[in-house]
Amino acid sequence: ATASLGLALDRERAGFWLSRQFFVKFADIGKTVSDQPRSRVLMVINTDQLTASGHNTVHDDVLGFLNAKNAVVDFRSSAPRLDREMLIAAKPHVILLLQPNAPLLKSLDKDSRLAIFRNLDIPAVTDNRITLINDPQVLLPSTSLVRIGVLMAKAIYPNLSDKFDKVLASDN
């Protein structure tokens, strides 16, 4: 898409270079996580009426690069609304709250955004694997996607954080 945008803007070479950098960086992340267990990840895009980023979304594509599975990939909607029973059925190992510019999370029992997760017997809750990604561009498919992908990777594989920082800093 970036190469096509470069063509449309009469900046084909820049678009090609940007596209190449994007795929090289995601390939580096993919190599880093290729031997890791595949986690089921729930990407929440709205906590008021719990809504997730489902299949055929940019975030779902990023999970593919991260050797992770979208916990709601089997739902028909690209933005399914979930209730407690659906959360239990999804069994996410990690929950990512994708909320641009949102304030930092409080504890599970004090943060109203986390109310629906309280007392749920799902791995993400019992293992305390709920992470807020509040980058201003977290919901925008743009050139920031590598940065967002690194944040997602750090939340899914916290033991590899230093390796992801190197991917982001590399000049590939």
Buried (B, 14 or more C-beta within 10 A) or exposed (E): EBBEBBEEEEEBEBBBBBBEBBBBBBEBBBEBBEEBEEBBBBBBBBBEEBBBBBBEBBBBBBBEBBBBBBBBBEBEEBBBEBEBEBBEBBEBBBBBBBBEEBEEBEEBEEBEBBEBBEEBEBBBBEEEBBBBBBBEBBBEBEBEBBBBBBBBBBBBBEEBEEBBEEBBEEEE
